[in-house]
Amino acid sequence: MPKVPGVITRSSRALVVSAASLLSFSAVLTACGDTDGTTGAAATSSSTSGSAAGTASGPASTTAAGTPSTGADGIPDGVGAGGGNGCPANAATVPAGAGTATTGDVDLDGEADTVWLAATPERTLGITTATGATFSTVFTSAAPQAASALGQKLQPAGPAIVLLNTGRSVALYAVVDCGLVPTLDQRGEPYAFDLGFTGYGTGVGCVAGGDEEDLSLVGLNAIDTGGGTFRVTRTAVQLEDSGRRAVNGGTTVVAEGVGADDPRVTNARTVGCGNQTAGAVEPQ
């Protein structure tokens, strides 16, 4: 993955939005939320383009709910408040004993969805939408910690992402056509955020633009500059192709010469996005 201070990588695809909302929009990285303008959550990651330590990987194939229906004009039917029409209900079920949590609107119907993690028979990351669709993918990780996961809709109308925190890194997934797709970097490898193990970053966050739902993904890095002080940076992660591909953008210095207890340093050591600061935890 390209080496940019504070982020690692994964990918995206063209957004499907209604004709009424098909106006050009752009993510503006402006301060909002925490002290540094970045909303974080509860782990650590990085903002650089490079490979993550302790990688979490999942196959491109997923157990999917099926694609949303469209009208004769090619526009999704019944577009909801989130800019999409949700995923159709299916017969898939959440494994017994899975850890679950309410998460952001990942199928863009304007309703909160559920993210879940199961440990048997394989380690599995899944989503169950408010519409009744369930889809999932398996993953592996060499890290000994229980994984955690949260989902969120970025920008005003997607793409939607899921962050899978395995303790040493955070794997990035996109919700595409009612399935979980690993986001890829420019080299075609799974995009991941470092959690302080490779030196590329320490956390993951989102920066709000025009309103609290206009979110853009960033990698965070709290760099020890000696003498008990830190430099905090954030690196923009630009998603393309509906989240299937991720490219590192510019890096901004958020704070310089601040102490370890500064809220910007604390925030740079967390994993979250917008109002999602905690997620599902893998059962042990």
C-alpha positions as CSV (number, residue, x, y, z in Angstrom):
1,M,0.0,0.0,0.0
2,P,1.3,3.5,-0.6
3,K,3.1,4.9,2.5
4,V,1.3,8.1,3.7
5,P,1.7,9.1,7.4
6,G,-1.4,8.0,9.2
7,V,-3.4,5.6,6.9
8,I,-3.4,2.1,5.2
9,T,-5.7,1.0,2.4
10,R,-8.8,-0.8,0.8
11,S,-11.5,0.2,-2.1
12,S,-14.9,1.5,-3.7
13,R,-17.5,1.7,-6.6
14,A,-19.9,4.2,-8.2
15,L,-22.7,5.3,-6.0
16,V,-26.3,4.5,-6.8
17,V,-28.4,7.5,-5.9
18,S,-31.8,8.7,-7.0
19,A,-32.3,11.1,-9.8
20,A,-33.6,13.6,-7.4
21,S,-30.3,13.5,-5.4
22,L,-28.0,13.0,-8.4
23,L,-26.3,16.3,-7.9
24,S,-22.5,16.5,-7.6
25,F,-21.2,16.5,-4.1
26,S,-17.8,16.4,-2.5
27,A,-16.6,15.5,0.9
28,V,-15.2,18.6,2.6
29,L,-12.7,17.8,5.4
30,T,-13.8,20.5,7.8
31,A,-13.5,20.5,11.6
32,C,-16.5,19.1,13.5
33,G,-17.1,16.7,16.3
34,D,-14.1,16.1,18.6
35,T,-11.5,18.7,19.3
36,D,-9.6,18.1,16.1
37,G,-12.7,18.0,14.0
38,T,-12.5,14.2,13.7
39,T,-14.9,11.8,15.2
40,G,-13.3,8.6,16.5
41,A,-14.3,5.6,18.6
42,A,-12.6,2.9,20.4
43,A,-9.4,1.3,19.2
44,T,-6.5,2.5,17.1
45,S,-5.5,2.7,13.5
46,S,-3.4,4.8,11.1
47,S,-3.3,7.2,8.3
48,T,-0.7,6.1,5.8
49,S,-0.6,4.1,2.7
50,G,1.1,0.9,3.7
51,S,0.3,-2.6,4.8
52,A,-1.3,-3.1,8.2
53,A,0.3,-5.2,10.9
54,G,-1.8,-8.1,12.0
55,T,-3.9,-8.1,8.9
56,A,-7.5,-9.1,8.9
57,S,-8.6,-10.5,5.6
58,G,-11.9,-11.8,4.1
59,P,-12.7,-13.3,0.7
60,A,-14.3,-11.3,-1.9
61,S,-17.3,-13.6,-1.9
62,T,-20.1,-12.9,0.6
63,T,-23.4,-14.4,1.6
64,A,-25.5,-11.7,0.1
65,A,-29.1,-10.6,0.5
66,G,-29.6,-9.8,-3.1
67,T,-29.5,-6.6,-5.1
68,P,-32.1,-3.8,-4.7
69,S,-34.8,-3.7,-7.3
70,T,-34.9,-0.9,-10.0
71,G,-37.5,0.6,-12.2
72,A,-37.5,0.7,-16.0
73,D,-35.5,3.9,-15.9
74,G,-32.7,2.1,-14.0
75,I,-33.3,4.2,-10.8
76,P,-33.8,2.2,-7.6
77,D,-37.4,1.9,-6.5
78,G,-38.6,3.4,-3.3
79,V,-35.6,5.5,-2.5
80,G,-35.4,6.1,1.3
81,A,-34.1,8.9,3.5
82,G,-30.6,7.5,3.2
83,G,-30.5,7.9,-0.5
84,G,-31.2,4.3,-1.4
85,N,-34.0,1.8,-1.1
86,G,-32.5,-0.8,1.3
87,C,-31.8,-4.4,0.7
88,P,-34.6,-6.9,0.1
89,A,-35.4,-9.3,3.0
90,N,-34.0,-12.9,2.7
91,A,-34.0,-16.1,4.7
92,A,-30.5,-15.9,6.0
93,T,-30.1,-15.8,9.8
94,V,-27.6,-14.6,12.3
95,P,-25.6,-17.4,13.9
96,A,-26.6,-18.3,17.5
97,G,-24.4,-16.6,20.1
98,A,-23.2,-13.9,17.7
99,G,-22.2,-10.5,19.2
100,T,-24.5,-7.8,17.7
101,A,-24.8,-4.0,17.9
102,T,-26.9,-1.3,16.3
103,T,-24.9,0.5,13.7
104,G,-25.2,3.1,10.9
105,D,-27.4,2.9,7.9
106,V,-25.4,0.8,5.6
107,D,-28.1,0.0,3.0
108,L,-29.0,3.7,2.6
109,D,-32.7,3.4,3.4
110,G,-32.5,5.9,6.2
111,E,-32.8,3.2,9.0
112,A,-30.2,2.0,11.4
113,D,-28.9,-1.5,10.8
114,T,-27.2,-4.2,12.8
115,V,-23.6,-5.4,12.6
116,W,-22.6,-8.8,14.0
117,L,-19.7,-11.0,14.6
118,A,-19.7,-14.8,15.1
119,A,-16.8,-17.1,16.0
120,T,-18.2,-20.4,14.8
121,P,-18.0,-22.4,12.6
122,E,-15.7,-19.7,11.1
123,R,-14.9,-16.1,12.2
124,T,-17.7,-14.2,10.4
125,L,-18.6,-10.5,10.0
126,G,-22.2,-9.8,9.1
127,I,-24.9,-7.2,8.6
128,T,-28.6,-7.5,9.2
129,T,-30.5,-4.6,7.8
130,A,-33.7,-3.0,9.1
131,T,-35.4,-4.4,6.0
132,G,-34.6,-8.0,7.0
133,A,-31.7,-8.7,4.8
134,T,-28.7,-10.6,6.3
135,F,-25.3,-11.0,4.5
136,S,-21.8,-11.8,5.7
137,T,-18.2,-12.7,5.0
138,V,-15.6,-14.8,6.8
139,F,-12.3,-13.3,7.9
140,T,-9.0,-14.4,9.5
141,S,-6.6,-12.6,11.8
142,A,-3.4,-13.6,13.6
143,A,-4.1,-11.2,16.4
144,P,-5.3,-12.9,19.6
145,Q,-7.9,-10.2,20.6
146,A,-11.6,-10.5,20.0
147,A,-12.6,-8.5,16.9
148,S,-15.1,-5.7,16.9
149,A,-16.9,-4.0,14.1
150,L,-19.1,-1.0,13.3
151,G,-20.7,0.3,10.1
152,Q,-21.5,3.8,8.8
153,K,-22.8,5.7,5.8
154,L,-20.3,8.2,4.4
155,Q,-21.0,11.5,2.7
156,P,-24.6,12.4,2.2
157,A,-25.6,9.3,0.3
158,G,-22.9,6.7,0.6
159,P,-20.8,4.7,0.1
160,A,-21.4,2.7,3.2
161,I,-18.5,1.0,5.0
162,V,-17.8,-1.5,7.8
163,L,-14.7,-1.2,10.0
164,L,-13.4,-4.5,11.3
165,N,-11.0,-4.0,14.2
166,T,-8.9,-7.1,15.0
167,G,-6.7,-5.4,17.6
168,R,-3.6,-4.7,15.5
169,S,-5.3,-3.4,12.4
170,V,-8.7,-2.4,11.0
171,A,-9.9,-4.0,7.8
172,L,-12.1,-1.9,5.6
173,Y,-15.2,-3.3,3.9
174,A,-17.7,-1.7,1.6
175,V,-21.4,-2.6,1.4
176,V,-22.0,-3.1,-2.3
177,D,-25.1,-4.7,-3.8
178,C,-26.3,-6.0,-0.4
179,G,-23.0,-7.7,0.3
180,L,-19.7,-7.1,2.1
181,V,-16.8,-6.4,-0.2
182,P,-13.2,-6.0,1.0
183,T,-11.9,-2.6,-0.1
184,L,-8.7,-2.8,-2.0
185,D,-5.8,-0.4,-2.2
186,Q,-3.9,0.8,-5.4
187,R,-2.0,-2.5,-5.5
188,G,-5.1,-4.6,-5.4
189,E,-4.5,-5.7,-1.8
190,P,-7.0,-5.4,1.1
191,Y,-6.9,-1.9,2.6
192,A,-6.2,-1.8,6.3
193,F,-5.6,0.8,8.9
194,D,-2.6,0.2,11.3
195,L,-3.3,0.3,15.0
196,G,0.2,1.4,16.1
197,F,2.0,-1.8,15.2
198,T,3.7,-0.7,11.9
199,G,4.2,3.0,12.5
200,Y,1.7,4.1,9.9
201,G,-1.1,5.1,12.2
202,T,-2.9,4.7,15.5
203,G,-6.6,5.2,14.8
204,V,-9.5,5.6,12.3
205,G,-12.0,8.4,12.3
206,C,-14.4,10.4,10.1
207,V,-14.5,14.2,9.5
208,A,-17.8,15.9,9.0
209,G,-18.5,18.3,6.2
210,G,-21.6,20.4,5.7
211,D,-23.6,18.5,8.3
212,E,-23.1,15.6,10.7
213,E,-24.1,13.0,8.1
214,D,-21.6,14.4,5.5
215,L,-18.8,12.1,6.7
216,S,-15.4,11.4,5.1
217,L,-13.1,8.6,6.2
218,V,-9.6,9.5,7.6
219,G,-6.7,7.6,9.1
220,L,-5.3,9.0,12.3
221,N,-1.7,9.0,13.7
222,A,-0.4,10.1,17.1
223,I,3.3,10.4,16.6
224,D,5.6,10.5,19.7
225,T,8.0,13.4,19.0
226,G,9.9,12.9,22.3
227,G,9.9,14.7,25.6
228,G,6.3,13.6,26.3
229,T,4.9,15.4,23.3
230,F,3.0,14.3,20.2
231,R,2.2,15.3,16.7
232,V,-1.3,14.3,15.5
233,T,-2.1,13.9,11.8
234,R,-5.0,12.7,9.8
235,T,-4.9,11.4,6.2
236,A,-7.9,11.5,3.9
237,V,-9.0,8.2,2.5
238,Q,-10.7,8.6,-0.8
239,L,-13.2,5.9,-1.7
240,E,-14.0,5.0,-5.3
241,D,-16.2,2.6,-7.1
242,S,-18.8,2.4,-4.3
243,G,-16.1,1.7,-1.8
244,R,-14.4,-1.1,-3.6
245,R,-11.2,0.9,-3.9
246,A,-9.4,3.3,-1.5
247,V,-6.7,5.8,-2.3
248,N,-4.9,7.9,0.3
249,G,-5.3,11.6,0.0
250,G,-3.6,14.6,1.7
251,T,-2.3,14.6,5.2
252,T,-3.2,17.4,7.7
253,V,-1.3,18.1,10.9
254,V,-4.0,18.4,13.6
255,A,-1.8,19.2,16.6
256,E,1.9,19.7,17.3
257,G,3.8,19.4,20.6
258,V,0.8,18.3,22.7
259,G,0.8,16.0,25.7
260,A,-0.4,12.4,25.8
261,D,-3.5,13.4,27.7
262,D,-4.5,15.9,25.0
263,P,-8.0,15.0,23.6
264,R,-6.6,15.1,20.1
265,V,-4.0,12.4,21.0
266,T,-6.7,10.4,22.7
267,N,-9.0,10.6,19.8
268,A,-6.2,9.6,17.4
269,R,-5.9,6.3,19.3
270,T,-9.5,5.3,18.7
271,V,-11.6,3.7,16.0
272,G,-15.0,5.1,15.0
273,C,-17.0,7.1,12.5
274,G,-19.6,9.8,13.2
275,N,-22.0,8.6,15.9
276,Q,-20.6,5.1,15.8
277,T,-18.0,4.8,18.6
278,A,-18.6,1.2,19.7
279,G,-19.8,-1.8,17.8
280,A,-20.3,-5.5,17.9
281,V,-17.8,-7.6,19.8
282,E,-16.8,-11.1,18.7
283,P,-17.9,-13.7,21.2
284,Q,-15.1,-15.7,22.9
